[in-house]
Amino acid sequence: MVLGVKVSLDEATHLVHTVDITDNGAQLGGLRGKLQPGAIITLQRGRKKANFRIAWIRELAPNELRAGIECLQPQSKFWGVDLSERERASGCNRFASAIMTLVTSRSR
């Protein structure tokens, strides 16, 4: 889900966007500058703020990064959206995939 967020890093604020979100973290796009895995950043979505740790970084183009982040201070509905329906659908998809794998492997 793409959502606009503010990232505070090294006393500067940057506008970036999410690429994907979960209750415990996100994937951020539109990042610029030097970032390191393990660095702590502050995200602001509306009035809510939380600290996140950068888990991984991928360079998409010169001066454009994507990062996986994990929440250090989980907050209820930090993103401002209800993820419960999405997670139920994801769980159903994983279950269906597991069943198909089981059926396929037994038919061989």
Wavefront OBJ file of the C-alpha trace (Angstrom):
o trace
v 0.000 0.000 0.000
v 1.422 3.376 -0.978
v 1.203 6.012 1.754
v 3.077 9.279 2.146
v 5.228 9.532 5.286
v 7.801 11.865 6.760
v 11.170 10.398 7.699
v 13.445 12.154 10.180
v 17.086 11.222 9.832
v 20.136 13.170 10.974
v 18.021 16.183 11.995
v 16.518 16.462 8.485
v 12.989 15.558 7.384
v 12.292 13.862 4.052
v 9.009 13.059 2.333
v 8.955 9.448 1.133
v 6.344 6.777 0.470
v 5.612 3.255 1.562
v 5.720 0.461 -0.989
v 4.256 -2.157 1.321
v 3.165 -2.066 4.972
v 2.534 -4.458 7.849
v 1.750 -3.923 11.519
v 5.447 -4.418 12.317
v 7.213 -2.622 9.482
v 7.231 -1.427 5.922
v 9.149 -1.074 2.720
v 9.973 2.560 1.912
v 10.598 4.081 -1.501
v 11.789 7.486 -2.627
v 14.657 7.600 -0.150
v 17.705 9.651 -0.964
v 20.980 10.070 0.813
v 23.192 7.756 2.789
v 21.501 5.140 4.924
v 22.909 2.125 6.703
v 21.217 -1.067 7.893
v 20.724 -0.820 11.642
v 20.229 2.955 11.590
v 17.255 4.268 13.586
v 14.848 6.608 11.808
v 11.644 8.322 12.940
v 8.544 8.064 10.764
v 5.567 10.361 11.034
v 2.171 9.485 9.596
v -0.379 12.151 10.459
v 0.039 12.902 14.151
v 1.622 9.559 15.006
v 5.379 9.102 15.266
v 7.394 5.937 15.779
v 11.006 4.819 15.632
v 12.031 2.202 13.084
v 15.252 0.298 12.410
v 16.479 -0.056 8.845
v 16.675 -3.796 8.160
v 17.955 -3.667 4.574
v 18.662 -1.216 1.755
v 18.581 -1.645 -2.013
v 19.799 0.945 -4.513
v 17.269 1.240 -7.353
v 19.025 4.014 -9.237
v 21.761 6.520 -8.476
v 20.529 8.535 -5.486
v 17.315 6.487 -5.061
v 17.001 3.853 -2.364
v 14.417 1.392 -1.150
v 14.574 0.203 2.454
v 12.928 -2.403 4.618
v 12.177 -1.103 8.098
v 10.982 -2.685 11.339
v 9.025 -0.882 14.040
v 10.715 -0.471 17.414
v 7.586 0.946 19.084
v 4.516 -0.860 17.704
v 1.415 1.339 17.775
v -2.157 0.434 17.085
v -3.082 1.560 13.568
v 0.090 3.609 13.057
v -0.502 3.663 9.301
v -4.099 4.860 9.654
v -5.504 1.853 7.794
v -7.029 -1.434 8.955
v -4.655 -4.241 8.004
v -6.747 -7.057 9.488
v -8.669 -7.822 6.262
v -5.462 -7.760 4.238
v -3.723 -10.110 6.652
v -6.692 -12.505 6.653
v -6.545 -12.591 2.831
v -2.786 -13.144 2.973
v -3.283 -16.016 5.420
v -5.866 -17.584 3.084
v -3.462 -17.252 0.161
v -0.670 -18.957 2.146
v -3.063 -21.755 3.138
v -4.205 -22.263 -0.472
v -0.588 -22.270 -1.654
v 0.366 -24.871 0.981
v -2.575 -27.101 -0.058
v -1.612 -26.823 -3.750
v 1.991 -27.736 -2.917
v 0.826 -30.743 -0.936
v -1.557 -31.927 -3.694
v 1.022 -31.373 -6.419
v 3.782 -33.231 -4.572
v 1.518 -36.243 -3.858
v 0.449 -36.560 -7.494
v 4.047 -37.113 -8.638
l 1 2 3 4 5 6 7 8 9 10 11 12 13 14 15 16 17 18 19 20 21 22 23 24 25 26 27 28 29 30 31 32 33 34 35 36 37 38 39 40 41 42 43 44 45 46 47 48 49 50 51 52 53 54 55 56 57 58 59 60 61 62 63 64 65 66 67 68 69 70 71 72 73 74 75 76 77 78 79 80 81 82 83 84 85 86 87 88 89 90 91 92 93 94 95 96 97 98 99 100 101 102 103 104 105 106 107 108
